Amino acid sequence: QRHQLFFVGSKICKNKKQLPNFKITMLKKFIPFLLLVAILQGCYVGKTLLYQKAGIYDYTIFKNNIVATDAPHILPTSAFYNQKSFPDNILPLAEKLKTTAFVVIKNDLLIFEKYWNEGSDSTISNSFSMAKSLVGLLIGFAIQDGYIKSVDQYACEFLPEFSHGCKKHIRIRDLLTMSSGLAWDESYVNPFGKTAKAYYGRNLYKQMTRLKVAQTPGYTFRYLSASTQILGLLLTKATGKSLSQYLSEKLWKPIGAEHQALWSVDRKGGNEKAYCCFNATARDYAKIGLFGLHEGNWKGKQLLSGEYIKQSFTPASNLSDKDGNSVDFYGYQWWILNYKNLKINMACGLYGQYIIMIPQKNVVIVRLGHKTSDQYIGNYNADVYSYIDAGLSLAE
């Protein structure tokens, strides 16, 4: 901006002697603005205004914890690997929505992968809300390890700030099924809103533990990133480990992730942004899908209780949605879709990040990219149906 300003100035000042004075005058006028920008960069509102829109490579502007791997397992390829082309009828949509990666696995073999634009098999990108599904898995691991007794424990048993008022009635189950009843505005466009503060702010613990309850917990489904973030804080308290350390220990190393992942934090030494901001490659996201597809079993070893996984993929039908209908689309931080007589389990993130599991076909589909469809079909952006169709076609 400074260079552009001086370039414009040089065009206006025909007398070269006037140019230094012009620069000084203009710089003085902009000093308050520059100071304001510098101050705002230190708070979430300033960062929201500065960056304006979240992106799939935002790990570059945040502090991150490393999710370590130690013995990478390369996905075996099918004899039919990449023998088919991405379907012509869906390709224009994939390109329009700036897809960066599309991976299909069938019968545990990599059968298709394609990368667009800057994407590659080693490019890590933001999961956005797919991270919620990982947090759901970590709750299962914590129960299995004895850090948590059950999903019916109360959040206040781990977070003392939840011991008062209606918050003391919030169970882990309520947080998992998005029925916590917390007062939260899930808005991604308001620079002064709670979501922007969580994304760009520097103290997630303080923000989350100050939330109040707006509805009776355990009755109504209402999708809130705050619910997952509280699960993340609760996990850290229960295990004594960061989410990144625990995920590395329980999942990332055991499944042989090809690349270390990054989990963005609110500040150096702070808390992971549990509701979003896990960063990994398409192939490693596909391994998460395989882990879910096989109900917690990896190469013959049961890493996580199959019963917990099954419950995670079971709709929270005891809950009502905003229209009073029984919830048939959400479990423990996983989305559930019935399409073409197939029960499909999914992790879904902003701008169309998807891990799609189709047990009846033994297929996993991963799509990553910059944009998603503005149209909805039911609870989902319309493009997810096209990606499912593409993946099934490629897996035939």
N, C-alpha and C positions, 0 to 999 in steps of 0.2 A: 504493500500500500504506500509505503514511504517513497519508494522508487517511482511509482506511478504518479504520486503527487508532484514530485520534483520534475518529472517529465512534462506534465501539464504546465507547470510553472515556467519551464524553459520556453514553451510555445507562446505563453502569454507575454513574457518580458522580452521584448525585442531588443531593448537596451541591455547588453550583457552586464553592465554595472549595477543594474537593478536586481539581477538575479539573486545574489547573496541575501539582500534585504528581503526579497520576496520569500526565500526559503525560511529565513528566520521568523518572519511574520506568520507564515502559515504553520510553522512548527509550534510556535507559541499558542496558536489557536487550538492545535491538536493535542497539546500536552495534557489538558484535563481529560480528554477522551482516552489517551494512551494510559494515563494513570488509572482511570476507571476500569479499563480492560484488564490491567495488571492486577487490580484488586479483585475484580470479579473472577479472574482465573483461579483464585484461591477459594472460591465457594462454588457450590453446585450450580447456582443460577448462571454465573458467568461461564462455566464450562458448557452448560446447556446451550447458551446463546452462541458460544464460540464454535462448538462442534455441530450444533443444530439438529443433527440426526445420528442415531446410533448406526454403527456399521459392523460388518462381519470381521473386520480387522482391528477392532477397538482395543484389543490387548496391547497394541502399540502405544496407547495413550494412558494405560493404567499400570499400576504395579501388579505383579503376578506371582503366585506361588507355583512351583514346579510340581507336576504330578509325574513322578519318576517311573521309568520302566527299566528292566535290566536284561531280559533275554527275549528280544523281539521274535515273534512268531510271524513269519510271512504267510499270508493267506494263500493256500494252494489254488491253482487255477484249473478250471475245467478244460477238458479236451475241446470244448466248443467256445473257449474264451474269445470274446470280441468277434465272433464270426458273423454276428448280426449287427446291423446298424441301428442307431437310435430311430424309433418310428418316425417316419416322415410327417405323419399327421399331428404329432406332438412337438416335433423339433422347433417350429416357429414360436410356440409358447415358451419352451425352455429357454430359447435364445432371447426372446423379448423380456423375460423375467430375470435375465442375467444369471442363469445357472452357472455355477463354477465346477460342480462335481455331481456325477450320477453313477452310483455303484449298485450292482445287483449280485446277490449271492444265492445260489440254489444248491441244496444238498451239501452245504458247507464248503462249496467251491465257488471261487470268484469266476462268474460267467460273463460279466460285462462291466466295463468302467469307461467313462468318458469325462474329459475335463475341458472346460471352456475358459476363455479369457485368461486370467492370471492363475487359475486353478491348476493343481498338479497333485500327484499322489503323496507329496510331502508338504503340501500347503495346509497350515492349520487355520481354522476360522471359527468364529463364535457360534456356539450352540444356541445362544439365547435361551429360550425356555426349555430346550431339551435337557438343560442342566437339572431342571426340576425332577425329571425321571431318574437321574443319577442319585439325587438326594433321597428319593424314594427307596432306591436300592440300598443306600447306606444305612437307612433306618432299619432295614431288614438285617443287614450285617451286624448292626449294633445290638439288635435283639438276640441274634444268634450267638454273639460274643458275651452276652450277659450284661452289657452296659445299660440296656433298657429292658425292662421286664416284659412289656407288651405295648401294643398300639393304644391300649386303654389307659396307660399312664397319663397323668396330667402334666402339661408343660411347666407348671409352677414347681414341680419336683426337681426341675433342672434350672429353671430361670426364676429366681425369687421375685423378680419384678412382676410376675404374673400371679402372685399370691393374693391379690386384692380385687374386690369387685367381681364383675362377671368374667374377667380374664382367668380366674382360678378354676373355671369350669371347662376350659379349653383342653381337650385331650390331643394326644399325638394323632389319633385317628381323624380328628376333625381337621387338623392341619394337612394331613395326607390327602384327604378327600375334598379339600377346598370348601369346608363348611365351618370355618373358625368363627365367622361372624364379625371379624375385625373391621374397623372403620378404615377403609383404604380405597383410594381412587386409582383404578388401573388405567391411567391415561399416559400415553407416550408423547403427547403433543404439548402439554402444559409445562413450560419451563420452570414454573413455581410449584409444581405438583409433587406428590410423595414419590411417584415412580422416578422422576428426574432426580430427586434428592438421593434416592437409593442408588441410582446408577452412577451419578457423578459425585455424591457426597463422600465424607471421610469418616463417618461413624455409624455404621449400620446397627451396631448393638444398641446404641443410645436411641436411634430413630425407632427401631422395632419394639423395644421394651417400653416405649412411651405410648404406643398405640392403645386406643380404647376399643371397646366392643360396641358394635352397632346393632347386631342381631344375636339372638340366642344361639350359642354354638351347637353344632351337631344336627341341624335341621335343613338348612338351605344351602345348596351349591352356589358359590359365588367365587369366580376365579380371581385369586389374589396372589400376587407375587410375594406379598408379605408373609403369607402362610408358609411358603417354602423357605423364605429367609429365616424365619423363626425356627424351622426344623434344622436348618444349618447351624444356627447358634446353639441350639439344644444338643446337636450331635457333638459339637466341639466341647461343650461342657461335660457331656456324658463320657466321651472317650478320652478327653485330655489331649486330643490330637486335632490338628487342622483338618479340614475336609480333604485337602490335597494329600496330606500324609495318609489319611485313612483310606482314601480311594486308591492310592498307589499300592498300599499294602493288601487290600482286600480284592481289588479288581484289576487295576492297570497292569501290575506285574504278573498276576496269575494268568491273565488271558494273553500275555505276550504282546502288548501294544507295540506297534512298530516305532512309534515316536513318543517322546515325552510330551505331555500335554501341559497347558498353562491354565490356571484358574485365577482370574482377575480378583484382586482384593480392594477393599476400600482405602487402604493406605498400607505402607510398609509395616509388616508385622501385625496387620489387622485381620479382618475376617473376609473370607471369600464371599463373593456375590453369588450366593447359593441359588438364587432364582434364575440366574442367567450366567453368561460370561465364562463358561468352560470352553476351552479352545483345543481342538484336535483335528486330525486328518479324516478324510472321508472313509478310508479303510478302517481306521480305528473306531470310528462311529459304527461302522458295519459290524465290528466285533462285539460292540455292546448289543447290537441287534441279535447276533448269534447267541449271546449269553442269555438274552431274554427268550429267544425262540426255543432254546433248550431248557427253559425253566431253571436257570441257575447252574446248569451242568456244563462243565468245560472239559472236553476230551476225556470223558468218563469220570471226572471228579466233580462231586457236588459241592460247589463253592458256596452257594446260598440255598437255603431251604426252598424246595420246589413248591411247597404249600404257600410260602410267603409270596413267591412270584405269581402263583395262580390267583391269590387274593388281590395282588396288585393289578392284575388284568381283569378283575371282576368288577362290573359296574356297581357303584355305590347307590343301589336302587332304593335304599331306605331314605335317601335325600330327595328333595324337590328342587327343581330349577326355578328360575325367576317367574316362569309361567305356571308353576304348580305341577309340572309333569315330573314323573319319576326319572331320576338320572340313569340313563343307559349308555353314557358316553365317556365316563371317567371313573378311574379306580384310585389306586395309590400313586398319584402323580403321573399316571399314564393315561393317554386318550384311547378310546375304544370305538371302532367303526365297524358297522355291518354293511358290507358292500358286495354285490354280486354273490350273495349267499356265502360270503367269507367273513369270518370274524378276524378283524385286523387290529393289532395293538400298535400304538404309535407314541413316539416322543416327538413333540412339535415345538418349533421355535419361530420367533419373529422373522419375517421375510422369507418364510418357506424353508426352514431347516427341518428335515424330517428323517427319523429312523422308523422304518415301516416293517413290521413283522407279520408274515402271513403263514401261520403254522400249518394250515391245510395244504399249502403248496411247498412248505419247507423253504420259503423265500424270505430274504431280507433285502430291502431297498433303502438306499440313502440318497437324499438329494440335498445339496447345499447351494446357496446363491444369495444374490443381493435383493431380490424382489419377490413378492407373492401376488396372487390375484386379489383384486379388490372385491370380487364377488364371493359370496358365501353360498354353500349348499349345506343346510343344516348347521352344525357347529363348526364347520371347517371351511377354510379358504378353498375355492373351487379347484385350484391347480393340483391339490393333493390327489384328487381322483384321476387326473391325467397322468401323474407320476406312477400311481398304482397300475394303471392300464399299461403304461410303458414298461414298467418292471415285469409285469406278468407276461407281456408279449416277448420280451427279451429272454425270459426264463423258460419259455415253451420248448 
